Amino acid sequence: MDKLERRDFLKKASAATLAGGAALVAGCASPKQQEAPTVRSTRTYEWKMVTTWPPHFPILGESADMLAQWVEEMSRGRLKIHVYGANELVPAFEGLEAVSQGVAQMCHSASYYWAGKAPASQFFAAVPFGMNAQQMNAWILGGGGLKLWEELYMPFNLVPMPVGNTGFQMGGWFNKEINTVGDLKGLKMRIPGLGGKVIDKAGGSPVLSPGGELYTNLERGVIDATEWVGPYHDYLMGFYKAARYYYYPGWHEPGTVIELFANKNAFEQLPKDLQTIVRTAAARSNVWTLSEFESKNNIYMNKLINEHNVQLRQFPDEVLQTLRKFSQEVVDEVVETDPMSKKVFESFSAFRKNVTGWSQVSEKVYYARISL
């Protein structure tokens, strides 16, 4: 920082300090000098939230339940949200329509499930070989991503916001070893979003199934492989009983964003303080969800390996490089056919380039050279 930049910085800091002092003085003024407090409505609201997850599903369903609880507590009962698991009110993958049409006021899900209606929605969940959890949060909350997300959902009468992240995922469960890209040909694999399109390009058959059906489908041979999230969930869901090989890394979802969206009309009809309460609860959930996954995954990975003799496998470099090539082709095809996807991905790519420059001299060096 040169002398001129430092002088400007100090001037701004001094101005901020003076502003803070003025605010403090105003806060100490007599009641007669202060403005009258804002009058809050005592009207109560009862909302429905649908989810993509089974009822009370670990972490994902729990976070929806907790968000509803936090909103009720912060609003002192003025906004009550009843949470419905997948298929309790609407099917798992019909949340967007349900909230758009006002059947429910909110949905807790992941945006790549709406790719058929809004292709650009996939970029707000996960991009193969894309950004990790903290980088996705930075793009959405600090890099302009949220404004684009709101623009994308506006025609559906929805207001989106991030409400969690799974962190880096595992590559999935397979009933055979994956030694070459050729081993993916003919493979029926449960995998959503852009990752599913990559598997299709590799010669496999992507299948979209809700979480509650995965174990049964894998056990019965309806699918040959499945990805879900990570060791904690995979252990609880018992995938180790139905598939032998557990692959990493999760190239397809390096940091998957969990979303909350509200019916725009209903949200804007809430008093401003209740709107703020909803956003505050979402921000709290965003931190809680990632923290839970990070705190549990290694514990349960060790359980899978040591207690159930799961065969942990790393995808060969040749497989990853080919999947990376296919991923770029898939993204190119999406942005070439959908103007909104092009707009969103340009923002995503520019931000990724910028944040990667910083990670080259921070996390990357730290993990590469310092023994943890």
C-alpha positions as a Markdown table, in Angstrom:
| # | Residue | x | y | z |
|---|---|---|---|---|
| 1 | Met | 0.0 | 0.0 | 0.0 |
| 2 | Asp | 1.6 | 3.3 | -1.1 |
| 3 | Lys | 1.4 | 6.6 | 0.9 |
| 4 | Leu | -1.6 | 7.9 | -1.0 |
| 5 | Glu | -3.6 | 4.7 | -0.6 |
| 6 | Arg | -2.7 | 4.5 | 3.1 |
| 7 | Arg | -3.8 | 8.1 | 3.6 |
| 8 | Asp | -7.2 | 7.4 | 1.9 |
| 9 | Phe | -7.6 | 4.3 | 4.0 |
| 10 | Leu | -6.9 | 6.2 | 7.3 |
| 11 | Lys | -9.3 | 9.0 | 6.3 |
| 12 | Lys | -12.1 | 6.4 | 5.7 |
| 13 | Ala | -11.3 | 4.7 | 9.0 |
| 14 | Ser | -11.4 | 8.1 | 10.8 |
| 15 | Ala | -14.7 | 8.9 | 9.1 |
| 16 | Ala | -16.1 | 5.5 | 10.2 |
| 17 | Thr | -15.0 | 6.2 | 13.8 |
| 18 | Leu | -16.6 | 9.6 | 13.8 |
| 19 | Ala | -19.8 | 8.1 | 12.4 |
| 20 | Gly | -19.8 | 5.5 | 15.1 |
| 21 | Gly | -19.2 | 8.1 | 17.8 |
| 22 | Ala | -22.1 | 10.2 | 16.4 |
| 23 | Ala | -24.4 | 7.1 | 16.6 |
| 24 | Leu | -23.3 | 6.5 | 20.2 |
| 25 | Val | -24.1 | 10.1 | 21.1 |
| 26 | Ala | -27.5 | 9.7 | 19.4 |
| 27 | Gly | -28.1 | 6.6 | 21.3 |
| 28 | Cys | -27.5 | 8.4 | 24.6 |
| 29 | Ala | -29.9 | 11.2 | 23.8 |
| 30 | Ser | -32.9 | 11.7 | 25.9 |
| 31 | Pro | -36.2 | 9.9 | 25.0 |
| 32 | Lys | -37.7 | 13.2 | 23.8 |
| 33 | Gln | -34.8 | 13.6 | 21.3 |
| 34 | Gln | -35.1 | 10.0 | 19.9 |
| 35 | Glu | -37.4 | 8.9 | 17.2 |
| 36 | Ala | -40.4 | 6.9 | 18.2 |
| 37 | Pro | -39.7 | 3.1 | 18.0 |
| 38 | Thr | -41.0 | 1.2 | 15.0 |
| 39 | Val | -44.4 | -0.4 | 15.6 |
| 40 | Arg | -44.3 | -4.1 | 14.9 |
| 41 | Ser | -47.4 | -5.9 | 13.8 |
| 42 | Thr | -48.8 | -8.6 | 16.1 |
| 43 | Arg | -50.3 | -10.5 | 13.2 |
| 44 | Thr | -49.2 | -14.2 | 13.1 |
| 45 | Tyr | -48.4 | -16.2 | 10.0 |
| 46 | Glu | -48.4 | -20.0 | 9.5 |
| 47 | Trp | -46.3 | -21.3 | 6.6 |
| 48 | Lys | -45.6 | -24.7 | 5.1 |
| 49 | Met | -42.1 | -25.7 | 4.1 |
| 50 | Val | -41.6 | -28.7 | 1.8 |
| 51 | Thr | -38.3 | -30.5 | 1.4 |
| 52 | Thr | -36.5 | -32.9 | -0.9 |
| 53 | Trp | -35.3 | -34.9 | 2.1 |
| 54 | Pro | -37.0 | -37.7 | 4.0 |
| 55 | Pro | -38.7 | -36.4 | 7.2 |
| 56 | His | -36.2 | -35.4 | 9.9 |
| 57 | Phe | -33.3 | -36.7 | 7.7 |
| 58 | Pro | -29.9 | -36.3 | 9.5 |
| 59 | Ile | -28.4 | -32.9 | 9.0 |
| 60 | Leu | -30.4 | -31.9 | 5.9 |
| 61 | Gly | -33.8 | -32.6 | 7.3 |
| 62 | Glu | -32.7 | -31.6 | 10.8 |
| 63 | Ser | -31.5 | -28.2 | 9.5 |
| 64 | Ala | -35.0 | -27.6 | 8.0 |
| 65 | Asp | -36.6 | -28.5 | 11.3 |
| 66 | Met | -34.2 | -26.3 | 13.2 |
| 67 | Leu | -34.6 | -23.3 | 10.9 |
| 68 | Ala | -38.4 | -23.5 | 11.5 |
| 69 | Gln | -37.7 | -23.6 | 15.2 |
| 70 | Trp | -35.3 | -20.7 | 15.1 |
| 71 | Val | -37.8 | -18.5 | 13.1 |
| 72 | Glu | -40.6 | -19.2 | 15.6 |
| 73 | Glu | -38.3 | -18.4 | 18.6 |
| 74 | Met | -36.9 | -15.2 | 17.1 |
| 75 | Ser | -40.4 | -14.0 | 16.0 |
| 76 | Arg | -41.9 | -15.0 | 19.3 |
| 77 | Gly | -44.4 | -17.1 | 17.6 |
| 78 | Arg | -45.5 | -14.6 | 14.9 |
| 79 | Leu | -44.2 | -16.9 | 12.1 |
| 80 | Lys | -44.7 | -20.6 | 12.5 |
| 81 | Ile | -43.4 | -22.9 | 9.8 |
| 82 | His | -44.6 | -26.5 | 9.5 |
| 83 | Val | -41.9 | -28.7 | 7.8 |
| 84 | Tyr | -43.0 | -31.5 | 5.5 |
| 85 | Gly | -40.5 | -34.2 | 4.4 |
| 86 | Ala | -40.4 | -35.5 | 0.9 |
| 87 | Asn | -43.8 | -37.1 | -0.2 |
| 88 | Glu | -45.6 | -35.9 | 3.0 |
| 89 | Leu | -47.2 | -32.9 | 1.1 |
| 90 | Val | -45.7 | -33.1 | -2.4 |
| 91 | Pro | -43.2 | -35.5 | -4.1 |
| 92 | Ala | -39.5 | -34.9 | -3.5 |
| 93 | Phe | -38.8 | -33.2 | -6.8 |
| 94 | Glu | -42.0 | -31.0 | -7.0 |
| 95 | Gly | -41.0 | -28.4 | -4.5 |
| 96 | Leu | -40.3 | -25.7 | -7.0 |
| 97 | Glu | -43.8 | -25.9 | -8.5 |
| 98 | Ala | -45.4 | -26.2 | -5.1 |
| 99 | Val | -43.9 | -23.0 | -3.8 |
| 100 | Ser | -44.2 | -21.1 | -7.1 |
| 101 | Gln | -47.9 | -21.8 | -7.1 |
| 102 | Gly | -48.4 | -21.2 | -3.4 |
| 103 | Val | -49.2 | -24.7 | -2.3 |
| 104 | Ala | -46.4 | -24.2 | 0.2 |
| 105 | Gln | -44.6 | -21.0 | 1.1 |
| 106 | Met | -41.0 | -22.4 | 1.3 |
| 107 | Cys | -38.8 | -25.3 | 0.1 |
| 108 | His | -35.6 | -26.7 | 1.4 |
| 109 | Ser | -33.6 | -28.4 | -1.3 |
| 110 | Ala | -30.7 | -28.2 | -3.8 |
| 111 | Ser | -31.1 | -26.2 | -6.9 |
| 112 | Tyr | -29.8 | -28.7 | -9.4 |
| 113 | Tyr | -33.0 | -30.6 | -9.0 |
| 114 | Trp | -34.7 | -27.9 | -11.1 |
| 115 | Ala | -32.3 | -28.1 | -14.1 |
| 116 | Gly | -35.2 | -29.2 | -16.3 |
| 117 | Lys | -37.0 | -25.9 | -15.7 |
| 118 | Ala | -34.1 | -23.6 | -15.2 |
| 119 | Pro | -30.7 | -25.0 | -16.5 |
| 120 | Ala | -28.8 | -22.2 | -14.8 |
| 121 | Ser | -30.0 | -23.4 | -11.4 |
| 122 | Gln | -27.3 | -26.1 | -11.5 |
| 123 | Phe | -24.6 | -23.6 | -11.1 |
| 124 | Phe | -25.9 | -22.5 | -7.7 |
| 125 | Ala | -25.6 | -26.1 | -6.3 |
| 126 | Ala | -22.4 | -27.6 | -7.6 |
| 127 | Val | -20.2 | -27.5 | -10.7 |
| 128 | Pro | -17.9 | -30.5 | -11.4 |
| 129 | Phe | -14.3 | -29.6 | -10.7 |
| 130 | Gly | -15.6 | -26.3 | -9.5 |
| 131 | Met | -15.4 | -24.3 | -6.3 |
| 132 | Asn | -15.4 | -25.7 | -2.7 |
| 133 | Ala | -17.8 | -24.7 | 0.1 |
| 134 | Gln | -16.1 | -21.5 | 1.3 |
| 135 | Gln | -15.6 | -20.4 | -2.3 |
| 136 | Met | -19.3 | -21.0 | -3.2 |
| 137 | Asn | -20.4 | -19.1 | -0.2 |
| 138 | Ala | -18.0 | -16.3 | -1.1 |
| 139 | Trp | -19.3 | -16.1 | -4.7 |
| 140 | Ile | -23.0 | -16.2 | -3.7 |
| 141 | Leu | -22.8 | -13.9 | -0.7 |
| 142 | Gly | -19.9 | -11.6 | -1.6 |
| 143 | Gly | -19.3 | -12.0 | -5.3 |
| 144 | Gly | -22.7 | -11.2 | -6.9 |
| 145 | Gly | -24.0 | -14.7 | -7.2 |
| 146 | Leu | -27.1 | -14.1 | -5.1 |
| 147 | Lys | -28.3 | -11.3 | -7.3 |
| 148 | Leu | -28.1 | -13.6 | -10.3 |
| 149 | Trp | -29.8 | -16.4 | -8.4 |
| 150 | Glu | -32.7 | -14.0 | -7.5 |
| 151 | Glu | -32.9 | -12.9 | -11.1 |
| 152 | Leu | -33.1 | -16.6 | -12.2 |
| 153 | Tyr | -35.9 | -17.4 | -9.8 |
| 154 | Met | -37.9 | -14.3 | -10.3 |
| 155 | Pro | -40.0 | -15.7 | -13.2 |
| 156 | Phe | -41.0 | -18.6 | -10.8 |
| 157 | Asn | -42.1 | -16.1 | -8.2 |
| 158 | Leu | -39.4 | -17.3 | -5.8 |
| 159 | Val | -36.8 | -15.7 | -3.4 |
| 160 | Pro | -33.7 | -18.0 | -3.0 |
| 161 | Met | -31.0 | -18.0 | -0.3 |
| 162 | Pro | -28.2 | -20.4 | 0.7 |
| 163 | Val | -29.0 | -22.4 | 3.8 |
| 164 | Gly | -26.1 | -24.9 | 4.0 |
| 165 | Asn | -23.4 | -26.7 | 2.3 |
| 166 | Thr | -22.4 | -30.4 | 2.3 |
| 167 | Gly | -18.7 | -29.6 | 1.9 |
| 168 | Phe | -16.6 | -31.8 | -0.3 |
| 169 | Gln | -18.4 | -35.0 | -1.2 |
| 170 | Met | -17.3 | -38.6 | -1.9 |
| 171 | Gly | -17.2 | -40.0 | -5.4 |
| 172 | Gly | -19.8 | -42.7 | -4.7 |
| 173 | Trp | -20.4 | -46.4 | -4.1 |
| 174 | Phe | -19.7 | -48.9 | -6.9 |
| 175 | Asn | -20.3 | -52.6 | -7.3 |
| 176 | Lys | -17.1 | -52.9 | -9.4 |
| 177 | Glu | -13.7 | -51.2 | -9.6 |
| 178 | Ile | -13.3 | -48.1 | -11.8 |
| 179 | Asn | -9.8 | -48.5 | -13.3 |
| 180 | Thr | -10.5 | -46.8 | -16.7 |
| 181 | Val | -13.2 | -44.5 | -18.1 |
| 182 | Gly | -14.4 | -47.5 | -20.0 |
| 183 | Asp | -15.6 | -49.0 | -16.7 |
| 184 | Leu | -18.2 | -46.3 | -16.6 |
| 185 | Lys | -19.8 | -47.4 | -19.9 |
| 186 | Gly | -23.3 | -48.9 | -19.3 |
| 187 | Leu | -23.1 | -48.0 | -15.6 |
| 188 | Lys | -26.5 | -47.0 | -14.1 |
| 189 | Met | -25.6 | -44.4 | -11.5 |
| 190 | Arg | -27.7 | -42.2 | -9.3 |
| 191 | Ile | -26.1 | -38.8 | -9.8 |
| 192 | Pro | -27.9 | -35.4 | -10.4 |
| 193 | Gly | -27.0 | -32.1 | -12.0 |
| 194 | Leu | -24.1 | -31.4 | -14.2 |
| 195 | Gly | -22.3 | -34.5 | -12.8 |
| 196 | Gly | -25.1 | -36.7 | -14.3 |
| 197 | Lys | -24.5 | -35.2 | -17.7 |
| 198 | Val | -20.8 | -36.0 | -17.4 |
| 199 | Ile | -21.5 | -39.6 | -16.6 |
| 200 | Asp | -23.8 | -39.7 | -19.6 |
| 201 | Lys | -21.0 | -38.4 | -21.8 |
| 202 | Ala | -18.7 | -41.1 | -20.4 |
| 203 | Gly | -21.2 | -43.7 | -21.6 |
| 204 | Gly | -23.1 | -44.3 | -18.4 |
| 205 | Ser | -26.7 | -43.8 | -17.5 |
| 206 | Pro | -27.4 | -41.2 | -14.9 |
| 207 | Val | -30.5 | -41.8 | -12.7 |
| 208 | Leu | -32.2 | -39.2 | -10.6 |
| 209 | Ser | -33.7 | -40.7 | -7.4 |
| 210 | Pro | -34.6 | -39.1 | -4.0 |
| 211 | Gly | -32.5 | -40.0 | -1.0 |
| 212 | Gly | -35.1 | -42.3 | 0.5 |
| 213 | Glu | -35.0 | -44.7 | -2.4 |
| 214 | Leu | -31.2 | -45.0 | -2.9 |
| 215 | Tyr | -30.4 | -48.0 | -0.7 |
| 216 | Thr | -33.2 | -50.1 | -2.1 |
| 217 | Asn | -32.4 | -49.3 | -5.7 |
| 218 | Leu | -28.7 | -50.1 | -5.1 |
| 219 | Glu | -29.5 | -53.4 | -3.3 |
| 220 | Arg | -31.9 | -54.6 | -5.9 |
| 221 | Gly | -29.7 | -53.7 | -8.9 |
| 222 | Val | -32.0 | -50.9 | -10.2 |
| 223 | Ile | -28.7 | -48.9 | -10.1 |
| 224 | Asp | -25.1 | -50.1 | -10.2 |
| 225 | Ala | -23.7 | -47.2 | -8.3 |
| 226 | Thr | -24.7 | -44.1 | -6.3 |
| 227 | Glu | -23.3 | -41.0 | -4.9 |
| 228 | Trp | -25.0 | -39.2 | -2.1 |
| 229 | Val | -23.0 | -36.9 | 0.2 |
| 230 | Gly | -20.2 | -38.2 | 2.4 |
| 231 | Pro | -19.2 | -40.8 | 5.0 |
| 232 | Tyr | -21.6 | -39.7 | 7.8 |
| 233 | His | -24.8 | -40.0 | 5.6 |
| 234 | Asp | -23.5 | -43.0 | 3.7 |
| 235 | Tyr | -22.8 | -44.9 | 6.9 |
| 236 | Leu | -26.3 | -44.2 | 8.3 |
| 237 | Met | -27.9 | -45.2 | 5.0 |
| 238 | Gly | -26.1 | -48.5 | 5.0 |
| 239 | Phe | -24.6 | -48.3 | 1.5 |
| 240 | Tyr | -21.7 | -50.5 | 2.6 |
| 241 | Lys | -24.2 | -53.4 | 2.8 |
| 242 | Ala | -25.1 | -53.0 | -0.9 |
| 243 | Ala | -21.9 | -51.9 | -2.6 |
| 244 | Arg | -18.3 | -52.9 | -2.2 |
| 245 | Tyr | -16.2 | -50.0 | -3.4 |
| 246 | Tyr | -16.2 | -46.5 | -2.0 |
| 247 | Tyr | -14.5 | -44.0 | -4.3 |
| 248 | Tyr | -13.1 | -40.5 | -3.8 |
| 249 | Pro | -12.8 | -37.6 | -4.5 |
| 250 | Gly | -16.2 | -36.2 | -5.3 |
| 251 | Trp | -15.2 | -34.5 | -8.5 |
| 252 | His | -18.8 | -33.8 | -9.3 |
| 253 | Glu | -19.7 | -31.9 | -6.2 |
| 254 | Pro | -16.7 | -30.2 | -4.4 |
| 255 | Gly | -19.0 | -28.0 | -2.3 |
| 256 | Thr | -22.7 | -28.4 | -2.8 |
| 257 | Val | -25.0 | -25.5 | -1.7 |
| 258 | Ile | -28.3 | -26.3 | 0.0 |
| 259 | Glu | -31.0 | -23.8 | -0.8 |
| 260 | Leu | -34.1 | -22.3 | 0.8 |
| 261 | Phe | -36.5 | -20.5 | -1.3 |
| 262 | Ala | -39.8 | -18.7 | -0.5 |
| 263 | Asn | -42.8 | -17.7 | -2.5 |
| 264 | Lys | -42.0 | -14.1 | -3.4 |
| 265 | Asn | -45.5 | -12.8 | -2.9 |
| 266 | Ala | -45.8 | -14.4 | 0.5 |
| 267 | Phe | -42.3 | -13.3 | 1.5 |
| 268 | Glu | -42.8 | -9.7 | 0.6 |
| 269 | Gln | -46.1 | -9.6 | 2.5 |
| 270 | Leu | -44.2 | -10.4 | 5.7 |
| 271 | Pro | -43.3 | -7.4 | 7.8 |
| 272 | Lys | -39.6 | -6.4 | 7.3 |
| 273 | Asp | -38.5 | -7.7 | 10.7 |
| 274 | Leu | -39.9 | -11.2 | 9.9 |
| 275 | Gln | -38.1 | -11.1 | 6.5 |
| 276 | Thr | -34.9 | -10.4 | 8.4 |
| 277 | Ile | -35.6 | -13.2 | 10.8 |
| 278 | Val | -36.0 | -15.7 | 8.0 |
| 279 | Arg | -32.7 | -14.5 | 6.4 |
| 280 | Thr | -31.0 | -14.6 | 9.7 |
| 281 | Ala | -32.1 | -18.2 | 10.4 |
| 282 | Ala | -31.0 | -19.2 | 6.9 |
| 283 | Ala | -27.5 | -17.7 | 7.6 |
| 284 | Arg | -27.3 | -19.6 | 10.9 |
| 285 | Ser | -28.3 | -22.8 | 9.2 |
| 286 | Asn | -25.7 | -22.2 | 6.4 |
| 287 | Val | -22.9 | -22.3 | 9.0 |
| 288 | Trp | -24.5 | -25.1 | 11.1 |
| 289 | Thr | -25.0 | -27.5 | 8.2 |
| 290 | Leu | -21.4 | -27.4 | 6.9 |
| 291 | Ser | -20.0 | -27.6 | 10.4 |
| 292 | Glu | -22.0 | -30.8 | 11.1 |
| 293 | Phe | -20.8 | -32.5 | 8.0 |
| 294 | Glu | -17.2 | -31.5 | 8.6 |
| 295 | Ser | -17.3 | -32.6 | 12.2 |
| 296 | Lys | -18.7 | -36.1 | 11.5 |
| 297 | Asn | -17.4 | -37.2 | 8.1 |
| 298 | Asn | -13.9 | -38.5 | 9.2 |
| 299 | Ile | -15.3 | -40.3 | 12.2 |
| 300 | Tyr | -17.7 | -42.2 | 10.0 |
| 301 | Met | -15.2 | -42.8 | 7.3 |
| 302 | Asn | -13.1 | -44.6 | 9.8 |
| 303 | Lys | -16.1 | -46.6 | 11.0 |
| 304 | Leu | -16.8 | -47.7 | 7.4 |
| 305 | Ile | -13.2 | -48.8 | 6.9 |
| 306 | Asn | -12.4 | -50.3 | 10.3 |
| 307 | Glu | -15.8 | -51.8 | 11.3 |
| 308 | His | -17.2 | -52.8 | 7.9 |
| 309 | Asn | -14.1 | -53.4 | 5.8 |
| 310 | Val | -15.2 | -51.0 | 3.1 |
| 311 | Gln | -12.8 | -50.8 | 0.2 |
| 312 | Leu | -11.7 | -47.2 | -0.1 |
| 313 | Arg | -10.5 | -46.4 | -3.6 |
| 314 | Gln | -9.2 | -43.3 | -5.3 |
| 315 | Phe | -10.2 | -42.6 | -8.9 |
| 316 | Pro | -7.2 | -43.0 | -11.2 |
| 317 | Asp | -5.7 | -39.8 | -12.5 |
| 318 | Glu | -6.6 | -40.8 | -16.1 |
| 319 | Val | -10.3 | -41.2 | -15.1 |
| 320 | Leu | -10.3 | -37.8 | -13.4 |
| 321 | Gln | -8.6 | -36.1 | -16.3 |
| 322 | Thr | -11.1 | -37.5 | -18.8 |
| 323 | Leu | -14.1 | -36.6 | -16.5 |
| 324 | Arg | -12.7 | -33.1 | -16.2 |
| 325 | Lys | -12.6 | -32.8 | -20.0 |
| 326 | Phe | -16.2 | -34.1 | -20.3 |
| 327 | Ser | -17.2 | -31.6 | -17.6 |
| 328 | Gln | -16.0 | -28.7 | -19.6 |
| 329 | Glu | -17.8 | -30.0 | -22.6 |
| 330 | Val | -21.0 | -30.4 | -20.6 |
| 331 | Val | -20.8 | -26.8 | -19.2 |
| 332 | Asp | -20.0 | -25.4 | -22.7 |
| 333 | Glu | -23.1 | -27.1 | -24.1 |
| 334 | Val | -25.3 | -25.7 | -21.4 |
| 335 | Val | -24.1 | -22.1 | -21.7 |
| 336 | Glu | -24.3 | -22.2 | -25.5 |
| 337 | Thr | -28.0 | -23.1 | -25.4 |
| 338 | Asp | -29.2 | -21.1 | -22.4 |
| 339 | Pro | -28.5 | -17.3 | -22.2 |
| 340 | Met | -29.1 | -17.2 | -18.4 |
| 341 | Ser | -26.7 | -20.1 | -17.9 |
| 342 | Lys | -24.1 | -18.2 | -19.9 |
| 343 | Lys | -24.6 | -15.1 | -17.8 |
| 344 | Val | -24.3 | -17.0 | -14.5 |
| 345 | Phe | -21.3 | -19.1 | -15.6 |
| 346 | Glu | -19.4 | -16.0 | -16.7 |
| 347 | Ser | -19.8 | -14.7 | -13.2 |
| 348 | Phe | -19.0 | -18.0 | -11.6 |
| 349 | Ser | -15.8 | -18.4 | -13.8 |
| 350 | Ala | -14.6 | -14.9 | -13.2 |
| 351 | Phe | -15.0 | -15.3 | -9.5 |
| 352 | Arg | -13.4 | -18.7 | -9.5 |
| 353 | Lys | -10.3 | -17.3 | -11.3 |
| 354 | Asn | -10.0 | -14.5 | -8.8 |
| 355 | Val | -10.4 | -16.7 | -5.7 |
| 356 | Thr | -8.1 | -19.4 | -7.0 |
| 357 | Gly | -5.3 | -16.8 | -7.2 |
| 358 | Trp | -5.7 | -16.3 | -3.5 |
| 359 | Ser | -5.9 | -20.0 | -2.7 |
| 360 | Gln | -2.6 | -20.6 | -4.5 |
| 361 | Val | -0.8 | -18.7 | -1.8 |
| 362 | Ser | -3.0 | -19.7 | 1.1 |
| 363 | Glu | -4.7 | -23.1 | 1.5 |
| 364 | Lys | -2.9 | -24.9 | -1.4 |
| 365 | Val | 0.5 | -24.2 | 0.0 |
| 366 | Tyr | -0.6 | -24.9 | 3.6 |
| 367 | Tyr | -2.0 | -28.3 | 2.8 |
| 368 | Ala | 0.9 | -29.2 | 0.4 |
| 369 | Arg | 3.7 | -28.3 | 2.7 |
| 370 | Ile | 2.5 | -28.5 | 6.3 |
| 371 | Ser | 1.8 | -31.9 | 7.8 |
| 372 | Leu | -1.6 | -31.9 | 9.5 |
